[in-house]
Amino acid sequence: MNKNRVIVAMSGGVDSSVAAALLTKQGYEVIGITMKTWSFMEVGGAPKHESGCCSLDAIFDAKNIASKLGFPHYTVDFTKAFEDEVINNFVDEYMHGRTPNPCVICNRKIKWEEMLKKADSLDAYYVATGHYAVAGEDKENGRFFLKNSTDNNKDQSYALWGLTQDSLSRTLFPLGQLTKPDVRKIAEEEGLKTANKPDSQEICFVADNNYERFIREKIPGALDNILKGDIIYKGKKVGRHNGIPFYTVGQRKGLGGGFGKPVYVKKIDTENNLIEIGDKEDIYERTLKAKDVNYVSRSVLRTGDIVYGKIRYSDKMTKAAVTRADEHNFEVLFDEPKSAITPGQSAVLYDENGFVLTGGIITL
């Protein structure tokens, strides 16, 4: 397999454009790939025209960059794999009262596992993306590592914890040592049309951020027979909820009034069909359990290990002690309480130097 050939996942944004430009300058034989994973006709919520990741605009912008930099570009249809692995999981998790992170699954299953299959077919050894993260090999322990990027404001290592050792061994992150202003400056210097293109913020296939609308349109009738239930505050019934799928831990809106102060979803009890709410201080917890663990920069954690945990992309790392860990699960105790630890979201554990040790799906 050609170790000088790399396929670059091109979203049509400035980050992947600059990643491709840098690899070209470094002498790699670059092939640009834009993944077609969905269309607004299928997922709804469309603005006046398609824009953002995986859209027609994105494909055209990526092709423009590839043409300017002089390498081939292909659009590859991954819609079936995306439907099977990402969208179905997204719907199923919400239907069961959990709050999924589709980007984590998309990164592992689509942007790497499916892209590596495409790389194999093109005799390319590496896959590269415009993520802000650092990957490499630790010669001492023989593992491939994942580390946070130079730009703390843009670091995306949190969403990459699911990458396997095989995937990391064939990964290049050209932007890992750069900041976002650095990247935009390079794009301007190279005359790339994406230099000032704004970043995408929402979940790509729910452009209007309306999850209820998405589920209703995606699976007609799925929400028609959802059972309503009781809202519990301080052990007492204070109202009725509209159905488990419409709530997430930490939610403030849509809980009714009459409390004289803000209240938040503290717990979603799917077994008894209850929504438990509480005051701001009630949604802080120090303990966390996670399942479906993937070990990254280390192969194992032990009880008593000191780590630094994040429970969402924008979260700050908080010191914690491992209270239990095995091949599939871990539990930690944070030094300071965390707000709205949400089942379905990802818990990612780092060491003091920013290396991703492991990650998993929060269960409690």
C-alpha positions, -999 to +999 in steps of 0.1 A: +000+000+000+013+035-010+023+053+022+028+085+002-008+085-009-035+100+014-072+105+010-085+137+026-120+139+039-131+173+024-163+188+039-160+220+018-149+240+048-118+259+055-102+233+079-103+204+054-092+227+026-061+238+045-054+202+056-053+192+019-032+222+010-006+214+037-004+177+028+001+187-009+030+210+001+045+182+022+048+161-009+019+137-003-001+124-032-035+137-022-069+125-032-099+145-020-131+127-009-163+144+000-188+121+017-224+123+006-242+110+037-277+126+035-298+151+016-323+177+028-350+159+008-344+129+031-339+146+065-359+178+061-354+211+079-339+226+048-330+263+045-335+281+012-307+260-004-284+233+007-254+244+027-231+230+053-214+197+056-222+171+029-244+195+010-242+204-027-225+237-018-199+217+002-193+193-027-188+222-051-164+241-027-144+209-022-141+203-059-130+239-064-102+235-038-090+203-053-089+218-088-070+248-076-044+227-057-041+201-085-053+168-071-083+146-079-116+148-060-144+123-058-178+124-041-186+091-025-221+079-015-221+068+021-258+073+027-266+037+036-238+033+061-247+067+076-283+058+079-275+024+095-248+036+119-256+072+127-292+082+120-308+050+133-287+052+165-297+089+169-334+081+167-332+050+189-313+068+217-338+097+219-367+073+219-352+056+249-346+088+269-309+092+261-291+121+244-268+108+217-236+123+202-239+114+165-205+130+157-187+104+178-203+076+159-199+093+125-162+098+132-155+062+140-179+044+117-180+067+087-151+091+085-127+064+095-139+028+090-157+036+057-131+060+045-103+035+052-122+010+030-121+036+003-085+043+009-078+006+005-095+006-029-074+036-040-041+021-027-038+049-002-024+042+033-035+073+051-068+091+059-065+128+068-091+152+081-093+189+092-099+180+128-080+199+155-062+170+173-029+153+174-022+116+166+010+096+165+028+065+178+042+060+213+073+040+207+076+030+244+042+013+248+036+005+211+003+022+210-010+049+187-021+079+207-046+108+204-039+141+220-056+175+223-046+201+198-027+234+202-059+254+199-078+247+231-108+266+218-111+244+187-098+211+201-118+182+188-101+152+205-133+148+226-153+136+196-126+113+184-123+089+214-139+061+194-111+057+169-095+023+171-057+016+171-059+005+135-076+037+125-051+059+144-022+041+128-034+054+094-044+089+105-030+123+097-041+155+114-023+183+096-040+210+118-031+196+152-004+221+159-023+251+144-049+276+157-080+285+139-066+320+130-035+303+117-057+281+094-077+310+081-044+329+074-030+300+054-062+297+034-060+334+025-024+331+016-032+301-007-061+319-022-086+293-011-123+304-016-132+288+018-109+311+038-137+330+054-164+303+052-182+302+086-180+270+107-210+247+109-225+246+144-255+223+144-258+185+139-254+182+102-285+162+094-307+183+116-300+217+102-329+234+120-319+218+153-355+205+157-350+169+168-388+163+173-395+174+137-367+152+124-379+121+142-416+126+132-406+130+095-380+103+095-402+076+111-439+086+106-459+076+136-429+069+158-440+096+183-478+092+180-482+067+207-456+080+231-470+078+267-472+110+288-462+107+324-456+125+357-431+152+364-417+148+399-401+176+420-388+170+455-407+137+456-440+151+446-460+151+414-460+187+399-471+182+364-473+160+333-446+154+307-453+150+270-432+118+265-397+107+274-381+114+240-388+152+244-365+157+274-328+156+282-309+160+314-302+196+322-331+209+301-348+240+315-375+249+290-408+232+285-412+221+322-442+242+331-444+272+354-454+281+389-420+273+406-409+309+410-374+300+399-357+280+372-360+242+374-341+216+353-345+180+343-325+160+368-332+124+358-352+106+331-367+074+345-376+054+315-387+023+335-414+042+354-420+069+327-411+097+350-393+130+345-376+141+377-368+178+379-348+199+404-331+231+412-298+242+397-278+226+424-296+193+421-282+186+386-246+186+398-230+151+403-196+139+412-199+103+400-201+089+365-204+055+349-196+048+312-200+017+289-188+007+255-153+019+264-125+023+238-090+025+252-068+049+232-035+061+244-034+035+271-046-001+271-059-001+306-070+020+335-067+010+372-086+019+403-070+049+418-056+063+386-059+101+384-075+114+352-091+145+338-126+141+324-149+159+300-186+151+297-194+172+266-175+189+238-175+224+255-168+210+290-136+219+309-114+190+320-120+182+357-097+161+378-111+127+388-101+094+403-109+061+386-131+040+410-136+011+387-124+001+352-124-030+330-124-038+293-159-025+287-168+000+315-153+027+338-164+047+367-149+079+381-153+103+410-147+139+401-130+163+425-157+189+417-193+183+408-202+183+371-234+199+358-259+177+339-241+144+334-262+131+306-268+095+296-260+089+260-233+115+258-196+107+258-173+108+288-137+112+278-107+108+301-073+125+296-040+124+314-024+156+327-007+162+293-038+161+272-035+125+259-069+108+255-068+077+277-102+063+270-138+073+263-172+057+267-210+063+266-224+077+298-249+055+316-252+074+349 
